[in-house]
Amino acid sequence: MESLISLWQGTGIYYLMTQIELNGLSGFGPLFMIAIGLSLLFLAIRKGFEPLLLVPIGFGCILVNIPEAGFSNKPTETEAGGLLYYFFHIGIASGGIFPLFIFMGVGAMTDFGPLLANPKTLLLGAAAQFGIFATLLGAVALNSFDIGFNFSLKEAAAIAIIGGADGPTAIFVAGKLAPELLGAIAVAAYSYMALVPLIQPPIMRALTTEEERAIVMTQLRDVSRTEKIFFPLMLLLLVALLLPSAAPLLGMFCFGNLMRECGVVDRLSDTAQNALINIVTIFLGLAVGSKLSADKFLDMNTLGILILGIIAFCIGTAAGLLMGKLMNRLSGGKINPLIGAAGVSAVPMAARVANKVGLEANPQNFLLMHAMGPNVAGVIGSAVAAGVMLKMVG
């Protein structure tokens, strides 16, 4: 009988009943978070929202909230730590290895050709980062209102990076500045990236006219292989000299791109684009899911992160569009402002959305390659913004 009682007291059901009895409604936290994890799986599997990340994140959320399973336990003198603890500690907390590997894979899949063919689009990617810095000020300003939000400067900087619509960058910065908020920041970043086709079109239509959306841009020039090889090297050296804190992200991004363009390491490029990035994505998603435990996720700050994240994303989209309108005026009507919305670094979804809205206004208006220029510039811009944040408050 004592063995049976001990077995019963070691079950998750007994743990939940005890927590509910002691803490009331807050004792339902693990069950609620398991429901959140199942919801993320539903969005990924049924709706196709960023499945490569939301599937492991959602499953990690379920694992970490199973009572008494110990998936995220820290190691002690007598016991080893949980599996997800090591994923997070090695891959994110200790230098942000996983996001850097992801950036290398993204670099290997990126074509800088559209950006090099029209360098002016770099300004659109830079303008779209305005949402990051505007949200930083907004997050700090919230502390002056007695509404339950309380973000430190480091936490505000980590939240603001969501406005860049770049999941790996958001995880990298949050892991260094605010690891306690990593779960909410990662979920917000990838959720809003998945919702780009729903969030951006209304902003595009509100800030541009029918005539502007119908503008047809001229075909881009061919970019030589030499240009594509030299660009990542020049970019890395420039950033390393001016902003060393951004060098880890851009360094891995440029290394991946150089492997793609140099033409002599096709096997390495293929590995970075496929096998390696897929393996790291699994570990990264589970590591992020490990931070979605009920005691860390269920508070007012999570709500504040979700609200500030969507505001940052909308401001970034609007800033890119307004810069596109300005460039349209200065160029005598040769630039379609829609490509400015692609300045957020949700590659390549933001470029596809700009192309789709342009086709709605003019069936002969193909903006995809033109929008890829600011889209790639947005990746560079978000990495530079992350470096600025780390330098300022890290």
C-alpha positions as a printed Julia matrix, in Angstrom:
394×3 Matrix{Float64}:
  0.0    0.0     0.0
  2.85   2.4     0.78
  4.33   1.69   -2.65
  1.0    2.39   -4.35
  0.6    5.64   -2.42
  4.14   6.68   -3.35
  3.43   5.86   -6.98
  0.22   7.93   -6.88
  2.0   10.88   -5.29
  4.62  10.77   -8.05
  2.09  11.21  -10.86
  1.5   14.46  -12.68
 -2.21  14.26  -11.81
 -1.44  14.34   -8.09
  0.96  17.25   -8.61
 -1.67  19.24  -10.49
 -4.36  18.5    -7.88
 -1.99  19.66   -5.14
 -1.08  22.85   -7.0
 -4.71  23.65   -7.73
 -5.62  23.1    -4.07
 -2.78  25.32   -2.86
 -2.85  28.06   -5.54
 -6.42  28.08   -6.88
 -6.74  29.11  -10.51
 -3.01  29.68  -10.9
 -2.54  25.96  -10.3
 -4.07  25.35  -13.71
 -1.05  27.09  -15.32
  0.67  23.94  -16.66
 -2.58  22.7   -18.18
 -3.15  26.09  -19.82
  0.37  26.12  -21.26
 -0.05  22.59  -22.6
 -3.16  23.93  -24.37
 -1.0   26.77  -25.74
  1.49  24.22  -27.05
 -1.3   22.26  -28.73
 -2.58  25.51  -30.26
  0.85  26.24  -31.73
  0.9   22.75  -33.23
 -2.57  23.34  -34.7
 -1.49  26.63  -36.29
  1.63  25.01  -37.72
  0.05  21.78  -39.0
 -3.44  22.89  -39.99
 -2.84  26.51  -40.97
  0.78  26.25  -42.16
  2.02  29.13  -39.94
  5.85  28.85  -39.79
  5.67  25.06  -39.25
  9.44  24.55  -39.21
  9.67  26.52  -35.95
  6.2   26.32  -34.43
  6.12  22.49  -34.45
  9.26  22.08  -32.27
  8.37  25.17  -30.19
  4.85  23.89  -29.54
  6.08  20.4   -28.68
  8.78  21.83  -26.43
  6.08  23.87  -24.68
  4.14  20.66  -23.98
  7.22  18.83  -22.71
  8.34  21.55  -20.33
  4.88  21.83  -18.73
  4.44  18.11  -18.03
  4.44  18.06  -14.21
  7.46  16.5   -12.54
  9.01  15.39  -15.86
 12.05  17.6   -15.32
 12.76  18.44  -18.95
 14.11  21.89  -18.05
 15.6   21.17  -14.62
 18.98  22.69  -13.88
 21.76  20.22  -13.01
 22.54  19.73   -9.32
 25.39  18.09   -7.45
 23.57  14.76   -7.49
 21.46  14.86  -10.67
 22.0   15.85  -14.29
 19.87  18.56  -15.84
 16.91  18.0   -18.12
 17.29  17.59  -21.88
 15.7   20.95  -22.76
 17.87  22.72  -20.2
 20.99  21.69  -22.13
 19.43  22.63  -25.48
 18.76  26.13  -24.17
 21.95  26.57  -22.18
 24.3   25.38  -24.93
 22.44  26.66  -27.97
 21.07  30.03  -26.83
 22.3   31.15  -23.41
 25.99  30.41  -24.07
 26.7   32.71  -26.98
 23.58  32.11  -29.07
 25.06  29.29  -31.15
 21.77  28.09  -32.66
 20.65  31.48  -34.07
 24.12  31.97  -35.55
 23.92  28.62  -37.35
 20.46  29.56  -38.61
 21.9   32.82  -39.98
 24.62  30.87  -41.79
 21.97  28.7   -43.44
 19.86  31.72  -44.37
 22.93  33.36  -45.88
 23.56  30.25  -47.98
 20.0   30.51  -49.32
 20.09  34.27  -50.0
 20.71  35.91  -53.35
 22.14  39.43  -53.02
 21.61  40.01  -56.74
 18.43  42.15  -56.49
 20.06  44.34  -53.82
 23.26  44.79  -55.84
 21.28  45.53  -59.0
 19.44  48.35  -57.22
 21.53  49.5   -54.21
 19.07  52.29  -53.39
 16.74  49.66  -51.92
 19.16  49.38  -49.01
 17.51  52.57  -47.71
 14.14  50.8   -47.62
 15.56  48.03  -45.45
 17.09  50.63  -43.15
 13.85  52.63  -42.88
 11.87  49.54  -41.9
 14.04  49.18  -38.78
 12.5   52.37  -37.41
  9.88  50.17  -35.76
 12.55  48.61  -33.56
 13.74  51.89  -32.06
 10.23  53.35  -31.79
  9.1   50.29  -29.84
 12.12  50.52  -27.54
 11.0   53.99  -26.49
  7.4   52.8   -26.18
  8.34  49.85  -23.96
 10.32  52.09  -21.63
  7.5   54.66  -21.57
  5.02  51.98  -20.44
  6.79  51.84  -17.09
  5.5   55.31  -16.28
  1.88  54.09  -16.46
  0.48  51.98  -13.64
 -1.04  49.26  -15.84
  0.99  46.22  -14.78
  3.89  46.39  -17.25
  7.42  46.73  -15.94
 10.22  46.37  -18.49
 13.85  47.13  -17.84
 15.92  48.79  -20.58
 17.43  45.42  -21.54
 14.01  43.78  -21.71
 12.63  46.67  -23.78
 15.52  46.33  -26.24
 14.92  42.57  -26.59
 11.2   43.12  -27.19
 11.81  45.87  -29.74
 13.79  43.51  -32.01
 10.48  41.77  -32.82
  9.81  44.75  -35.11
 12.53  43.52  -37.44
 10.43  40.4   -38.2
 13.55  38.27  -37.9
 13.12  35.29  -35.59
 16.78  34.22  -35.19
 17.84  37.81  -34.47
 15.07  38.21  -31.88
 16.14  34.96  -30.18
 19.82  35.93  -30.28
 19.21  39.32  -28.66
 16.67  38.01  -26.13
 19.06  35.22  -25.1
 21.68  37.84  -24.22
 19.54  40.66  -22.81
 16.38  39.07  -21.4
 16.47  35.24  -21.33
 13.5   35.18  -18.96
 11.35  36.67  -21.76
 12.76  34.5   -24.53
  9.71  32.24  -24.89
  7.21  35.07  -25.29
  9.52  37.04  -27.6
 10.2   34.03  -29.85
  6.52  33.08  -30.09
  5.57  36.69  -30.88
  8.33  37.05  -33.5
  7.5   33.87  -35.39
  3.74  34.34  -35.05
  3.89  37.8   -36.61
  6.24  36.56  -39.33
  3.65  33.91  -40.18
  0.9   36.55  -40.21
  2.7   38.85  -42.67
  0.08  38.14  -45.41
 -2.66  39.32  -43.02
 -0.9   42.23  -41.29
  0.84  44.02  -44.15
 -1.78  44.39  -46.96
 -4.13  46.71  -44.99
 -1.18  48.96  -44.11
 -0.04  48.96  -47.74
 -3.48  49.97  -49.03
 -3.86  52.65  -46.34
 -0.55  54.38  -47.09
 -0.44  54.11  -50.9
 -2.76  55.12  -53.72
 -4.07  52.85  -56.46
 -1.83  54.64  -58.97
  1.27  54.12  -56.82
  0.55  50.42  -56.35
  0.16  50.0   -60.13
  3.63  51.42  -60.96
  5.65  48.97  -63.08
  9.39  49.0   -62.34
 12.03  48.42  -65.0
 13.85  45.11  -65.22
 16.91  44.75  -62.98
 20.39  44.54  -64.51
 22.42  41.34  -64.41
 24.82  41.11  -61.48
 28.19  39.48  -62.07
 29.56  36.61  -60.01
 32.5   38.79  -58.95
 30.13  41.35  -57.43
 28.3   38.62  -55.53
 31.56  37.25  -54.13
 32.98  40.61  -53.05
 29.78  41.97  -51.49
 29.58  39.67  -48.4
 33.29  40.21  -47.75
 32.97  44.01  -47.97
 29.82  43.97  -45.86
 31.46  41.94  -43.11
 34.59  44.07  -42.98
 32.57  47.29  -42.92
 30.33  46.07  -40.1
 33.22  44.56  -38.13
 35.06  47.89  -38.2
 32.08  50.12  -37.42
 29.88  47.9   -35.2
 31.69  44.8   -33.9
 28.69  43.75  -31.78
 26.76  43.0   -34.99
 29.61  40.96  -36.47
 28.52  37.54  -35.07
 25.16  37.63  -36.84
 26.31  39.25  -40.06
 29.55  37.26  -40.03
 27.72  33.94  -40.17
 25.22  35.36  -42.68
 28.02  36.51  -44.97
 29.94  33.26  -44.57
 26.89  31.27  -45.67
 26.39  33.57  -48.63
 30.04  33.35  -49.67
 29.81  29.54  -49.7
 26.82  29.88  -52.02
 28.39  32.34  -54.45
 32.04  31.27  -54.64
 31.14  28.09  -56.53
 33.91  25.88  -55.12
 32.24  24.51  -51.96
 28.86  23.39  -53.28
 28.73  20.49  -50.81
 29.23  22.83  -47.85
 26.67  25.26  -49.21
 24.17  22.45  -49.7
 24.75  21.21  -46.14
 24.25  24.7   -44.7
 21.06  25.19  -46.72
 19.52  21.82  -45.89
 20.86  19.29  -43.39
 22.55  21.66  -40.93
 19.84  24.3   -40.8
 17.17  21.61  -40.39
 18.99  19.95  -37.48
 19.62  23.28  -35.75
 16.0   24.34  -36.3
 14.82  21.29  -34.33
 17.13  22.06  -31.41
 16.36  25.78  -31.53
 12.6   25.22  -31.47
 12.81  22.82  -28.51
 15.13  25.22  -26.67
 12.68  28.08  -27.15
  9.81  25.83  -26.07
 11.68  25.14  -22.83
 11.11  28.79  -21.83
  7.33  28.49  -22.19
  6.75  27.11  -18.72
  3.69  28.4   -16.88
  5.65  30.24  -14.2
  7.55  32.3   -16.81
  4.93  32.82  -19.52
  1.7   33.55  -17.66
  2.08  37.15  -16.52
  1.22  40.67  -17.66
  4.6   41.15  -19.31
  3.75  38.46  -21.86
  0.67  40.43  -22.89
  2.83  43.55  -23.15
  5.32  41.71  -25.38
  2.57  40.57  -27.76
  1.11  44.08  -27.97
  4.48  45.82  -28.41
  5.55  43.22  -30.96
  2.62  43.84  -33.29
  3.06  47.62  -32.89
  6.75  47.32  -33.77
  5.97  45.23  -36.84
  3.31  47.67  -38.06
  5.56  50.7   -37.52
  8.39  49.0   -39.42
  6.09  48.2   -42.34
  4.73  51.75  -42.4
  8.22  53.3   -42.22
  9.35  51.22  -45.19
  6.29  52.25  -47.2
  6.77  55.93  -46.41
 10.43  55.74  -47.46
  9.24  54.04  -50.66
  6.85  56.92  -51.33
  9.66  59.42  -50.79
 11.96  57.55  -53.16
  9.13  57.38  -55.67
  8.82  61.17  -55.61
 12.57  61.71  -55.89
 12.9   59.22  -58.77
 10.09  60.79  -60.77
  7.65  57.93  -60.24
  9.98  55.04  -61.12
  9.82  53.21  -57.77
  6.73  51.39  -56.54
  6.31  52.23  -52.83
  5.0   48.72  -52.12
  8.51  47.3   -52.14
  9.25  49.4   -49.05
  7.02  47.09  -47.0
  9.43  44.26  -47.82
 12.09  46.11  -45.82
 11.13  44.04  -42.78
 13.28  40.94  -42.89
 10.6   38.26  -43.19
 12.36  36.63  -46.17
 10.85  35.92  -48.66
  7.27  36.24  -47.43
  7.24  40.05  -47.24
  8.5   40.27  -50.84
  5.76  37.89  -51.97
  3.11  39.98  -50.23
  4.37  43.15  -51.95
  4.24  41.33  -55.29
  0.69  40.09  -54.63
 -0.66  43.53  -53.7
  1.05  45.0   -56.77
 -0.6   42.4   -59.03
 -3.99  43.29  -57.58
 -3.52  46.88  -58.8
 -1.95  45.92  -62.14
 -1.94  42.32  -63.48
  1.27  43.13  -65.41
  3.09  44.4   -62.32
  5.68  41.83  -61.18
  7.49  43.22  -58.15
  8.93  40.07  -56.59
 12.57  40.52  -57.64
 12.42  44.27  -56.97
 11.04  43.59  -53.48
 13.75  41.03  -52.72
 16.3   43.87  -52.65
 14.79  45.64  -49.62
 13.84  42.26  -48.16
 17.49  41.16  -48.04
 18.46  44.66  -46.89
 16.01  44.17  -44.01
 17.96  41.11  -42.84
 21.13  43.21  -42.8
 19.3   46.09  -41.12
 17.84  43.93  -38.34
 21.27  42.44  -37.62
 22.79  45.93  -37.45
 19.93  47.09  -35.17
 20.59  44.07  -32.94
 24.25  45.06  -32.76
 23.28  48.6   -31.79
 21.0   47.28  -29.02
 23.67  44.98  -27.67
 26.22  47.8   -27.71
 23.89  50.28  -26.03
 22.4   48.17  -23.25
 24.22  44.82  -23.29
